[in-house]
């Protein structure tokens, strides 16, 4: 599939009516977990596109170009509203959060397994264990506050157990910046996957930034706050991998290509007929945006898409699926890694002068102020053991004890 070869209408012909934005919410008891994850992923993709479009416009001095950006951005906003309205009113903030973290785990694991770029692969495997632990912490909060077992929400596709403990995720900002890719050398799959994961993690970061203060108890507020800070780490890490040696118009083309690829992937894998139709409609709209971005690139920079993308053909489509075995393997091999400038090293190789140790000694003192730990500790004291959904014994011996929260692994 090469989207540049498709015949579509002009961008302005896709402006929607209010009724088009008033999509029917899914039934939370019946929805497939990965349909829900696809909704979150595409909502985040639209957020990224709108934010990028505004940033581009604010740094552009050509009003003809800014008008074209504004037109496409208006339709991106309409798409985002239609997607966001799929969420039902009776779905709680925490239930939505579980789906955010399931998406983070299974999207990251899928991308890591097909990754061709070594720096991106390291980053994906590293953050995977942290999102996996976030799912565990929030799942215990869900069971505690609502008596709902998160294994039902994730459909049994994703395990719920400790990863690299959240207390070990807090790193110095310098350790989140990694080696970026050169647009001339990166393969198209790694190029779009870096954009996909950056937008997805940014959406999670934004969600926690906006929602943390609305949780109904102090434990929840503090847990969202702490994990939200880790999402800042992840967005910095992934964003630092993006190729910086592209113009804003070239980056605009890449953004639109990624969006069209994602909608095509969602359309091809969707099981809900109504939502599948929505993905199909938005795919056509995004192809229109993509072709318009190429026209702008030609007009203002005298370049064509072939100079930016190695090929117009989509790489293998993205698919959300269970990754239990892969997550266990990454846990077994990398749970004790931490960030060290551009690389990742075993934490026992650090010394007291390294930035990770210094930063940990600032933010995690006293231990009683680290909510990701104290909540699980209190949960265990109340219930006798933590809440988990495991298909087998935990692959890390020091994380097998369900009667004590571990604060040493990874730090």
RASULDA-V982783 format. One record per residue. N is the residue number from 0. RES is the residue in three letters. OMEGA is omega in radians with two decimals (999 if undefined). Layout:
n->N res->RES omega->OMEGA
n->N res->RES omega->OMEGA
//
This chain:
n->0 res->UNK omega->3.04
n->1 res->UNK omega->-3.06
n->2 res->UNK omega->3.13
n->3 res->UNK omega->-3.12
n->4 res->UNK omega->-3.08
n->5 res->UNK omega->3.09
n->6 res->UNK omega->-3.13
n->7 res->UNK omega->3.13
n->8 res->UNK omega->3.05
n->9 res->UNK omega->-3.05
n->10 res->UNK omega->-3.06
n->11 res->UNK omega->3.14
n->12 res->UNK omega->-3.13
n->13 res->UNK omega->3.09
n->14 res->UNK omega->-3.02
n->15 res->UNK omega->3.05
n->16 res->UNK omega->-3.14
n->17 res->UNK omega->-3.12
n->18 res->UNK omega->3.12
n->19 res->UNK omega->-3.12
n->20 res->UNK omega->-3.08
n->21 res->UNK omega->-3.10
n->22 res->UNK omega->-3.13
n->23 res->UNK omega->-3.13
n->24 res->UNK omega->3.04
n->25 res->UNK omega->3.05
n->26 res->UNK omega->-2.98
n->27 res->UNK omega->-3.14
n->28 res->UNK omega->-3.00
n->29 res->UNK omega->-3.00
n->30 res->UNK omega->3.05
n->31 res->UNK omega->-3.10
n->32 res->UNK omega->-3.10
n->33 res->UNK omega->2.97
n->34 res->UNK omega->3.11
n->35 res->UNK omega->3.12
n->36 res->UNK omega->3.10
n->37 res->UNK omega->3.10
n->38 res->UNK omega->3.13
n->39 res->UNK omega->-3.14
n->40 res->UNK omega->-3.09
n->41 res->UNK omega->3.02
n->42 res->UNK omega->3.12
n->43 res->UNK omega->3.10
n->44 res->UNK omega->3.10
n->45 res->UNK omega->3.05
n->46 res->UNK omega->3.14
n->47 res->UNK omega->-3.11
n->48 res->UNK omega->-3.14
n->49 res->UNK omega->3.14
n->50 res->UNK omega->3.11
n->51 res->UNK omega->-3.12
n->52 res->UNK omega->3.09
n->53 res->UNK omega->-3.14
n->54 res->UNK omega->3.10
n->55 res->UNK omega->-3.10
n->56 res->UNK omega->-3.11
n->57 res->UNK omega->3.13
n->58 res->UNK omega->-3.11
n->59 res->UNK omega->-3.11
n->60 res->UNK omega->-3.12
n->61 res->UNK omega->-3.05
n->62 res->UNK omega->3.06
n->63 res->UNK omega->3.10
n->64 res->UNK omega->-3.14
n->65 res->UNK omega->3.09
n->66 res->UNK omega->3.13
n->67 res->UNK omega->3.07
n->68 res->UNK omega->-3.12
n->69 res->UNK omega->3.13
n->70 res->UNK omega->3.13
n->71 res->UNK omega->-3.11
n->72 res->UNK omega->3.11
n->73 res->UNK omega->3.13
n->74 res->UNK omega->3.04
n->75 res->UNK omega->3.11
n->76 res->UNK omega->3.11
n->77 res->UNK omega->3.09
n->78 res->UNK omega->-3.12
n->79 res->UNK omega->-3.13
n->80 res->UNK omega->3.14
n->81 res->UNK omega->3.13
n->82 res->UNK omega->-3.11
n->83 res->UNK omega->-3.11
n->84 res->UNK omega->3.06
n->85 res->UNK omega->-3.14
n->86 res->UNK omega->-3.14
n->87 res->UNK omega->-3.11
n->88 res->UNK omega->-3.08
n->89 res->UNK omega->3.08
n->90 res->UNK omega->-3.07
n->91 res->UNK omega->3.09
n->92 res->UNK omega->-3.08
n->93 res->UNK omega->3.07
n->94 res->UNK omega->3.08
n->95 res->UNK omega->-3.13
n->96 res->UNK omega->3.11
n->97 res->UNK omega->3.12
n->98 res->UNK omega->3.04
n->99 res->UNK omega->-3.09
n->100 res->UNK omega->3.04
n->101 res->UNK omega->3.06
n->102 res->UNK omega->-3.12
n->103 res->UNK omega->-3.12
n->104 res->UNK omega->-2.99
n->105 res->UNK omega->3.01
n->106 res->UNK omega->-3.13
n->107 res->UNK omega->-3.13
n->108 res->UNK omega->3.13
n->109 res->UNK omega->-3.12
n->110 res->UNK omega->-3.12
n->111 res->UNK omega->-3.08
n->112 res->UNK omega->3.14
n->113 res->UNK omega->-2.99
n->114 res->UNK omega->3.11
n->115 res->UNK omega->-3.10
n->116 res->UNK omega->-3.01
n->117 res->UNK omega->3.14
n->118 res->UNK omega->3.09
n->119 res->UNK omega->3.14
n->120 res->UNK omega->3.11
n->121 res->UNK omega->-3.11
n->122 res->UNK omega->-3.14
n->123 res->UNK omega->3.14
n->124 res->UNK omega->-3.11
n->125 res->UNK omega->-3.10
n->126 res->UNK omega->3.13
n->127 res->UNK omega->-3.08
n->128 res->UNK omega->-3.14
n->129 res->UNK omega->3.04
n->130 res->UNK omega->3.10
n->131 res->UNK omega->3.12
n->132 res->UNK omega->3.09
n->133 res->UNK omega->3.10
n->134 res->UNK omega->3.11
n->135 res->UNK omega->-3.10
n->136 res->UNK omega->-3.14
n->137 res->UNK omega->3.13
n->138 res->UNK omega->3.06
n->139 res->UNK omega->3.08
n->140 res->UNK omega->3.12
n->141 res->UNK omega->3.14
n->142 res->UNK omega->-3.12
n->143 res->UNK omega->-3.01
n->144 res->UNK omega->-3.03
n->145 res->UNK omega->-3.08
n->146 res->UNK omega->3.09
n->147 res->UNK omega->3.12
n->148 res->UNK omega->-3.05
n->149 res->UNK omega->3.12
n->150 res->UNK omega->3.08
n->151 res->UNK omega->-3.11
n->152 res->UNK omega->-3.13
n->153 res->UNK omega->3.05
n->154 res->UNK omega->-3.09
n->155 res->UNK omega->-3.13
n->156 res->UNK omega->-3.03
n->157 res->UNK omega->3.11
n->158 res->UNK omega->3.10
n->159 res->UNK omega->-3.12
n->160 res->UNK omega->-3.09
n->161 res->UNK omega->2.96
n->162 res->UNK omega->2.93
n->163 res->UNK omega->-3.02
n->164 res->UNK omega->-3.07
n->165 res->UNK omega->3.13
n->166 res->UNK omega->-3.13
n->167 res->UNK omega->-3.08
n->168 res->UNK omega->-2.98
n->169 res->UNK omega->-3.06
n->170 res->UNK omega->3.05
n->171 res->UNK omega->-3.13
n->172 res->UNK omega->-3.14
n->173 res->UNK omega->-3.10
n->174 res->UNK omega->3.10
n->175 res->UNK omega->-3.08
n->176 res->UNK omega->-3.03
n->177 res->UNK omega->-3.10
n->178 res->UNK omega->-3.09
n->179 res->UNK omega->3.13
n->180 res->UNK omega->3.04
n->181 res->UNK omega->-3.09
n->182 res->UNK omega->-3.10
n->183 res->UNK omega->-3.04
n->184 res->UNK omega->-3.03
n->185 res->UNK omega->3.09
n->186 res->UNK omega->-3.02
n->187 res->UNK omega->3.14
n->188 res->UNK omega->3.12
n->189 res->UNK omega->3.11
n->190 res->UNK omega->-3.09
n->191 res->UNK omega->3.13
n->192 res->UNK omega->3.09
n->193 res->UNK omega->3.09
n->194 res->UNK omega->-3.12
n->195 res->UNK omega->-3.06
n->196 res->UNK omega->3.09
n->197 res->UNK omega->3.13
n->198 res->UNK omega->-3.12
n->199 res->UNK omega->3.13
n->200 res->UNK omega->3.10
n->201 res->UNK omega->3.10
n->202 res->UNK omega->3.09
n->203 res->UNK omega->3.09
n->204 res->UNK omega->-3.14
n->205 res->UNK omega->-3.13
n->206 res->UNK omega->-3.13
n->207 res->UNK omega->3.09
n->208 res->UNK omega->-3.07
n->209 res->UNK omega->-2.99
n->210 res->UNK omega->-3.03
n->211 res->UNK omega->-3.05
n->212 res->UNK omega->-3.12
n->213 res->UNK omega->3.14
n->214 res->UNK omega->-2.92
n->215 res->UNK omega->3.05
n->216 res->UNK omega->-3.03
n->217 res->UNK omega->3.13
n->218 res->UNK omega->-3.13
n->219 res->UNK omega->3.12
n->220 res->UNK omega->-3.10
n->221 res->UNK omega->3.13
n->222 res->UNK omega->3.08
n->223 res->UNK omega->3.14
n->224 res->UNK omega->-3.10
n->225 res->UNK omega->-3.12
n->226 res->UNK omega->3.05
n->227 res->UNK omega->3.08
n->228 res->UNK omega->3.08
n->229 res->UNK omega->3.10
n->230 res->UNK omega->3.02
n->231 res->UNK omega->3.05
n->232 res->UNK omega->-3.06
n->233 res->UNK omega->3.14
n->234 res->UNK omega->3.08
n->235 res->UNK omega->-3.13
n->236 res->UNK omega->-3.10
n->237 res->UNK omega->-3.14
n->238 res->UNK omega->-3.14
n->239 res->UNK omega->3.12
n->240 res->UNK omega->-3.09
n->241 res->UNK omega->-3.12
n->242 res->UNK omega->-3.13
n->243 res->UNK omega->-3.06
n->244 res->UNK omega->3.03
n->245 res->UNK omega->3.06
n->246 res->UNK omega->3.11
n->247 res->UNK omega->3.10
n->248 res->UNK omega->3.06
n->249 res->UNK omega->3.11
n->250 res->UNK omega->3.08
n->251 res->UNK omega->3.09
n->252 res->UNK omega->3.13
n->253 res->UNK omega->3.11
n->254 res->UNK omega->-3.11
n->255 res->UNK omega->3.08
n->256 res->UNK omega->3.13
n->257 res->UNK omega->3.13
n->258 res->UNK omega->-3.12
n->259 res->UNK omega->3.10
n->260 res->UNK omega->-3.11
n->261 res->UNK omega->3.13
n->262 res->UNK omega->3.09
n->263 res->UNK omega->3.10
n->264 res->UNK omega->3.13
n->265 res->UNK omega->-3.12
n->266 res->UNK omega->-3.08
n->267 res->UNK omega->-3.05
n->268 res->UNK omega->-3.06
n->269 res->UNK omega->3.12
n->270 res->UNK omega->3.12
n->271 res->UNK omega->-3.02
n->272 res->UNK omega->-3.12
n->273 res->UNK omega->-3.12
n->274 res->UNK omega->3.06
n->275 res->UNK omega->3.11
n->276 res->UNK omega->3.11
n->277 res->UNK omega->3.11
n->278 res->UNK omega->-3.14
n->279 res->UNK omega->3.12
n->280 res->UNK omega->-3.09
n->281 res->UNK omega->3.05
n->282 res->UNK omega->3.12
n->283 res->UNK omega->3.12
n->284 res->UNK omega->-3.11
n->285 res->UNK omega->3.05
n->286 res->UNK omega->3.07
n->287 res->UNK omega->3.10
n->288 res->UNK omega->-3.13
n->289 res->UNK omega->-3.13
n->290 res->UNK omega->3.08
n->291 res->UNK omega->3.12
n->292 res->UNK omega->3.08
n->293 res->UNK omega->3.08
n->294 res->UNK omega->3.14
n->295 res->UNK omega->3.10
n->296 res->UNK omega->3.11
n->297 res->UNK omega->-3.04
n->298 res->UNK omega->-2.99
n->299 res->UNK omega->-3.14
n->300 res->UNK omega->3.11
n->301 res->UNK omega->3.11
n->302 res->UNK omega->3.10
n->303 res->UNK omega->-3.06
n->304 res->UNK omega->-3.12
n->305 res->UNK omega->3.12
n->306 res->UNK omega->-3.10
n->307 res->UNK omega->-3.08
n->308 res->UNK omega->3.13
n->309 res->UNK omega->3.09
n->310 res->UNK omega->3.08
n->311 res->UNK omega->-3.13
n->312 res->UNK omega->3.09
n->313 res->UNK omega->2.95
n->314 res->UNK omega->3.10
n->315 res->UNK omega->-3.01
n->316 res->UNK omega->3.11
n->317 res->UNK omega->-3.14
n->318 res->UNK omega->3.07
n->319 res->UNK omega->-3.07
n->320 res->UNK omega->3.14
n->321 res->UNK omega->-3.10
n->322 res->UNK omega->-3.01
n->323 res->UNK omega->-3.09
n->324 res->UNK omega->-3.11
n->325 res->UNK omega->3.14
n->326 res->UNK omega->3.12
n->327 res->UNK omega->3.14
n->328 res->UNK omega->3.11
n->329 res->UNK omega->3.08
n->330 res->UNK omega->-3.08
n->331 res->UNK omega->-3.00
n->332 res->UNK omega->-2.96
n->333 res->UNK omega->-3.02
n->334 res->UNK omega->-3.09
n->335 res->UNK omega->3.05
n->336 res->UNK omega->2.97
n->337 res->UNK omega->3.13
n->338 res->UNK omega->3.08
n->339 res->UNK omega->-3.03
n->340 res->UNK omega->-3.07
n->341 res->UNK omega->-3.03
n->342 res->UNK omega->3.10
n->343 res->UNK omega->-3.10
n->344 res->UNK omega->3.06
n->345 res->UNK omega->-3.05
n->346 res->UNK omega->-3.13
n->347 res->UNK omega->3.07
n->348 res->UNK omega->-3.14
n->349 res->UNK omega->3.01
n->350 res->UNK omega->-3.01
n->351 res->UNK omega->3.13
n->352 res->UNK omega->3.13
n->353 res->UNK omega->-3.00
n->354 res->UNK omega->3.12
n->355 res->UNK omega->-3.13
n->356 res->UNK omega->3.14
n->357 res->UNK omega->-3.10
n->358 res->UNK omega->3.10
n->359 res->UNK omega->-3.11
n->360 res->UNK omega->3.06
n->361 res->UNK omega->-2.95
n->362 res->UNK omega->-3.05
n->363 res->UNK omega->3.09
n->364 res->UNK omega->-0.10
n->365 res->UNK omega->-3.14
n->366 res->UNK omega->-3.11
n->367 res->UNK omega->3.13
n->368 res->UNK omega->-3.11
n->369 res->UNK omega->-2.98
n->370 res->UNK omega->-3.14
n->371 res->UNK omega->3.09
n->372 res->UNK omega->-3.01
n->373 res->UNK omega->3.11
n->374 res->UNK omega->3.13
n->375 res->UNK omega->3.10
n->376 res->UNK omega->3.14
n->377 res->UNK omega->3.11
n->378 res->UNK omega->-3.14
n->379 res->UNK omega->3.12
n->380 res->UNK omega->-3.12
n->381 res->UNK omega->-3.00
n->382 res->UNK omega->3.12
n->383 res->UNK omega->3.09
n->384 res->UNK omega->-3.12
n->385 res->UNK omega->3.06
n->386 res->UNK omega->3.10
n->387 res->UNK omega->2.91
n->388 res->UNK omega->-3.07
n->389 res->UNK omega->3.07
n->390 res->UNK omega->3.12
n->391 res->UNK omega->3.13
n->392 res->UNK omega->-3.12
n->393 res->UNK omega->-3.08
n->394 res->UNK omega->3.11
n->395 res->UNK omega->-3.04
n->396 res->UNK omega->-3.09
n->397 res->UNK omega->3.09
n->398 res->UNK omega->-3.12
n->399 res->UNK omega->-3.08
n->400 res->UNK omega->-3.12
n->401 res->UNK omega->-3.12
n->402 res->UNK omega->3.10
n->403 res->UNK omega->3.12
n->404 res->UNK omega->-3.10
n->405 res->UNK omega->3.12
n->406 res->UNK omega->-3.09
n->407 res->UNK omega->3.13
n->408 res->UNK omega->3.10
n->409 res->UNK omega->3.14
n->410 res->UNK omega->999
//
